[in-house]
Amino acid sequence: MKVYTLVVELGRKAGDGLPKKATGAGLVCYAAGTDEGEAVRETVAILKQADMAPLDVTGYGTLEERLADNHEIDDDERALMERALTENSVIIAQMTPYYGDEGSQDEPRH
């Protein structure tokens, strides 16, 4: 088993838990699997069970592959990867809502 870093693009679906005005979201996930394909399938299945609408998944590889590509990986990120491996699970490390043309609710309106 290895842990893969995945970025998942979400669309909207009733009951998805995203902010009301969001048009979708991006998730950074760490997923355990025997290969990247299995990690992607497990991640998509779990997100669908959580009433989310995964549209696209981009894989960034294992810890070793990311280090070889000169990615900076801090201790917190390594700890989440280790947890995903230990628990044989999918960890959602970050969620960024998308607001389309309306912009973020945090942006000032002119």
N, C-alpha and C positions, 0 to 999 in steps of 0.2 A: 504494500500500500504506500502511496505517496499523496501529498497534498498539492492541489493545483489552485492557482489564483485565477479566478474568473470574474469578468465584469458582465453583468446581466442587464439588458435594457428591458424595462417593463412598460407595457401599455396600461390602459385603465380597464378596470373590471369592477362591477358592483361588489362592495364589501372588501376591497383590497387594502383598506387602511391608509391609503395615501392621502395627503392633504387635499381638501375639497377642490381647490382651484388647480391642482397639479394636472398636467397632461400625461404624465408618466414618471418614471424614475430610473436611476441607474444604481445598481448594487455592486459592491465589491464583496466577493465571497471567497472563502477558503473551503475547498471540498476535497474530501478523501476519496480515493479510488485506485483501482489497479492500473488504470490508464486515464488519460484526459477525457476520453469518450464516456467512460463510466461516471466520472466526476460531473460532467455536464448533464448526463441523463438523470442522475440522482438529484442534482440541484434543481433542474426544471421540474421534476416530479414533486419535490418538496414545496416549491413555490406555487405550483398549481394547487396542491392540497391546501395551501394558505390563502386561496382565492386571489392569487396574483396572476398577471398575464405576461409571462416571459415572451419577449419577441425575438431577442437575439442574444447569443452568448459569445464572448470573446475570451479565449484562453491565453494566459500569460505564462503558463508553465509552472514547473516545480520551483522550490526554493533554490535548488542548485542551478537550474536553467536561468532564473531571474538574476542570481548573483553573477553568472557568466555573462549576462547582458548588461552588467554594471548597474542594476537597480539598487537603490538604497533601501534597505529593509531594517527597520528599527526593532528594538526588543519587544515592543507591544505586538507588532505584526508577527514576529517569530512566535510569540506565545500563543497567538490565535491559531497559527498554523499547527503548532504542536497540539493544541487542544482538539482541532479538527482531526488530526491523525489519531490521537489517543482515544477519542470518542467515536471514531469512524463516522464523522458527521459533516454537515454543511454549516459553516459559521458565516453569518452575514456581518461583515465588519463595518460597512458604511452604506448609507442610503442617501442619495441626492435626488430630491424631487425636481422634476422639470416643469416649467410653467409656460412653455411655448412663447407666443408673441406677447402675452400679457406681462411677462417678467415676474420675478420673484416678489412675494408679498413683502419681503424685507427691503426691496429697492424703493427709493423715493419716487413718488409720482409727480410729474410736472404739469 
